[in-house]
C-alpha cells in the first residue's frame, strides 16, 4: 500500500466519523434571484445518490455509512445497511438496484415493503474489490441497460479493467465497455433530447493546486477514450505516463475547476425554472480535500445550446464559508413537481430548490 492510498483511506475514515458534524444552514445558501432553497429532509447520515420510485418514494444511498434510506410520506426508513460503500442506486421495474464495491444487489417490490424490506437478490458478485475509487455509480440508460462506473484503483496508474464505464442487462449479463480513460466518474446521465451519455470525472491529485481540471465528458461513440492515465483535463500530459499526446484522446466537454470533485450531474427537464434553465446540465461540486485553498462546494450550471457548451456558472453556493465547509453537495434529483433536490453528505440533509413565479 503506497503513501497516497494510506492517506486516502485515512481521509475516508476521518470523513466517516464526522459525516454529520455540521447542521444544515439554509440561511447561508445563496441562489439566483427569484429562486428559493429550503430544507427538505435532515438526519440522513451521509446522504448521497437519490433516485425516485414509481410511487413517489425517494431512495437515498450513502458511502461511508453503509446504508440505504427510503423517504415516503414524511417517514424515513433504513432499507439496507452494513454494505460496503453502497453509493450507487437505481430504480427499475419496481426494484431498487444497489451497487456496493464488489457486487450489485436488487430489492424487488421495495415500495410495497419499506418497513420490512425483502432479502436482496445478488445480480453481480464479481466486480473489482479495490476500495480506492471503488464507490460505484449506477443508472439505467434509455436502452434499458444498467450502466456502472469502475474507478481507477489509484491516484494514477494503468490497470486493465479499471477507469471505465460499463453496461449490462438488468440481470447482470452481457457486460460491455462503454467508455475508457475515465479516472473516477461518480455521476452520469443522458441528454433529454439526443440521449447522449454525459459523465463527471474527478482528475488526478498531486500535480498542484490548479491542475488538472476536473471534467464533464460527453460520450459520442462506443469505447471512446478520455485519456486517463496519459492525459488529464484534456491538456495536461501525465509526468509518468507520457507515451501518448493529449491529442490522441477525446477532450472534455467542460473543464471544471481543479479538484472541485464533481459527483452527481442532472439535466433540468422541469417547467418550474425559467426557460433559460431548461435542458441545462447541473453539477454537484463536492469540494476539494487536499487543495491549499478550498474549491468547489457548490452547484454549478453548464450552459448548453443543444449539445454545445457555451458557459459555466454557479447556481447554488454557501456551503463553503471562508476556508470552512459546513456541508458538501453530492447529488441532484429533478422531481415530478419540477423542483430540484440536492443531497448533502456532510450535513446529512436534502435541500429543495424552487422558482417563485
N, C-alpha and C positions, 0 to 999 in steps of 0.2 A: 504494500500500500504506500503510494507516494505522498509527499508532503501536501499537495493540493487536495488529494482525496481525503486525507485525515482532517484537513481544515474544513472541507465541505461537510463531512459527517458531523464534525463538532458544531458547525453552524446549524445543521438540521436539528441536532439535539437541543441546542440552546433555544432555537426558534420554537420547537415543540413545547418546551416547558413554559414559554411566555406567550402562547398564541392569543390569549385573551387578556393580556396585561393592560390593555387600554380600553376605555369605554367609548362607544360611538359618539362622535362630536359633530352632529349635522350642522350645528351653528357655525362650524369652521369651514364647511364645504361651500365652494363657490361654483355657480352655474351661470350660463349666459342669461341676459335679461329676458324675462318672460317665463323662465323655467323655475321649477320648484323641486327640491330634493328633500326627502323626509325618510325617517327610519321606518322600514317595513318589517324587519324581524331582528331580534338580538338574542344573545345567549347561545348562538350556534358556533360552538368551539371549532375554529379553523375552517369556516365556511369557504368553499371554493367553487367548483363547477356546479352550475344549475341547469336542470332540464325540466320540461313540463310534461306531465302525463295527460292522457286524453280526458280525464275527469277533473282537471284543474289542479292536481297535486304538483307541488314544486319539490323536486328531489334535489338535494344538496350534498355534494361529496366533500371529503376532507383529504388532506395529505398526511400530516403528522398525527392527527387524532385517530386515524384508522377507522372512522365511522362514516355511515351514510345516513342522512336525515331525510324526512319527508314532512312537508308542511301542508296541512289541509284544514280548512275551516278554522283557522287560528290556532290549531294544535300542532305541536312538533313531536314527531315520532322518530326514534332511532331504529332503523330497519335493518342495519348491518353494522357490525363492529369487529374489533380485533383483526382488521385486514391490514395488509402490507401496502401502505400508501395508495388507498383507493381514490385517486384523483379523477380518473376517467369514468363518466357515467353517460348512458344514452338510453332513451326510451323508444321502444319499437314493438308494435303489435301487442300492446297490453303488458309488456315485460320491461323490467329495468335491467340493463346490462351494466356491470361494474367491472372496471379494469384495475386490478391491483398490479404490482410489479411484474409478476411472472404468470398471471392467469386472468382469464375473463370468466365472470360468473353471470348467471341470469336468474332474476327473481320473477317468476310467472304470476300473472294476475295480481300484481302487487297492490294496485289501488284499492282492491276489494279486501286486502288483508294487511293494512298498515299497522294495526295493533298486534297482529300475530303473523309476522312475515313467514312465507314458505321457506323450505330448505332450498338453498341455491343450487341450480344446475351448473355444472362446470362445462363451459364452452371450449376453453383452451387452458391447458396447464403446462405448456412448454414454451412460454415466452422467455426472452432473456432475463436472467435473475439479477443482473448488475443493478445496484441501488443508485449509483451515480447517474443522474438524469433518468432514473427508472420509473418516475411517476408518470403514468400514461395519460394521454387524452384520447377519447374515442368519440365518434359521431357516425350516424348513418347518413350516407350520401343520397343524392337524387336517384342514383341507380339501385338503391336498396341494399347496398353493400355496407359492411361495417369497416370504417377506417380507423387506424390506430397509429400513434406515434411511437417510434423506437429511438430514444435519445442516445447520443454518444456516451459511452461509459467512462468519461474522462473530461478534462478541460479541452485538450486537443489530442487526437490520436487517429490512427487509421485501423479500423477493425471491421471485418466483414460482418454483415447482418445488423449493423447499427447505423445511426444517423440517417434514418429514412422514415417515410410514411408507407404503410402497407394497407391493403384492403382485403377483405374476406367475405364470404357469405355469412348470413346471420347465424349459421350453425358452426362457424369457425373453420369451415373447409375452404378449399380453393384460394389459398392465400397468394397475393400478388404484390409486387413492389410498385408503388405509385410514383414516388419521387425520392431522390437521394441527395446527399451532400447537405443535410439539414441537421445542424448540431443538436438542437433541443427545441422542438416545437411542442408547446403545451396548450395549443389552441388553434383550431382551424374551422372554416365554414365555407359555404358555397354562395357565389353571387346569385341574388334572387332572380336575375334575368337570364344571364348566359350560362349559369350553373358551373362556372369555373371555380376550382378549389383555391382558396386563399388561406395562408397559414402564417402564424407568428414564428419567429426563430430567435433564440437567445444566443448572442455572439460569444466568442471565447473571452476568457479573462487573462490577466497578467501581461497585457500589452500597454498598460497605462490607463489613465482616466478617460481619455477622449477617443480611443479607437479600440476595437472596430465598432461600427454602428450595429445596433440590433436591427432585425429585418422583419418586413412583411413581404412574403413571397406569393406569387400567383403561378399556379401550375397550368401551363398551356398545352403540355403534351405528356404522354406516358413516359415514366422513367427519366424525367427531367432532373438535371443535377445542378444544385445551387452552390457547390464549391467547397464545402467543408470536407477535409481539414486544410485544403490547399489555399483557399481564398475566403476572406471574412468581410462581410458588409458590402461585397461586390467590388471592392477596390483595395483591400489590404492583404497582400500575399503573406502567408504564414512563414515565419523565420525558419521553422524546422521542416515543414512540408512545402517545398518550393519547386516541385517537379513540373508544375503547370502554371500558365498565366491565368490571371483572373478573367481574361477574355475568353477562355475556354469554357466558362460556366455561365449559367443564367444569372443575370444581375437581379437584385431585389426589386420588387415593385415600389417599395418605400424604404428609405433609410431612416430609421428612428434614431433617437439619441443613444449614445454609448451606455451600456449597462442599465438601461431603463427596465429591462426584464419584462417584455410583453408576454402576457398569458392569454386570457380569453379575448376573442375578437367576434364581432357580430355586425351584420348589416341591419340598419334600422329600416324595417319594412312597414311600420305602422303609419297611421294617419294623424296622430295627435301632435307630433312635432311639426314645425313649419316645413314647407315644401322643400327648402334647400337641404334639409336633413334626410330626405327620402333616399333610400338605397345607398347611403353613405356608410363607410366602414368605421366602427368604433373599436378602440383598442384599450384594454386594461393594462396599464404600465405598472407592474407590481412594485417596482422600485429597486435601486441598486443596493447591493450588500457589501461591496468592497471598494467603492469609489471614495476618494478622499472628500469630495463634496457630493452629497446625495443627488441622484437624478431619478426621474420617473415619478412614482406615487401619484398618478393621475389617470383620468380617462381622456384619451385623445380621439380626434376625428380625422380620418384620412378622407380628404375631399376628392370625389371621383366625378368624371364626366364619362359615363359609360364605364369602361374598364381602364380609362386613362386617369392616372393620378395627377391632380392639379394643385394639391395643397395638403397641409398637415397642421392641425391646430389643437389647442387644449379645449376640452369640453367641460370636465369637472376637475377641480383641484382643491387643495386644502388638507389632504391627509399628511402632507409634509409641512411642518411649521419650523422655519429656520432649518436646522440640521437635525430636527427631532420629528420622527414619524409616529403618529398615534394609530395609524391604520394603513392597510395596504390593499388597494383594489385588486381583485383577482379575476372575476369573470362577469360576463354581461348576458342578460336574458331579456329579449323583447317579448312582452306579454300580449295576450289576446286583446286586452283593453288598450293596447298601443303605448302603454307605459314601458319604461326600461328599468330593470332591476340590476343592481351592482352588488356583488358579494365582496366582503372584506374579511380576509382570513386572519388578520391580526386582532381586530376589534370583535371578531365573531358576530358580524352583523350583515344584513342585507338592506340596501337603500333603494328607494323608488323615485324615479325621475319622471316628471310630467311637465307638459307645457300648459300654462294657464292662459286660455284664449280670452 
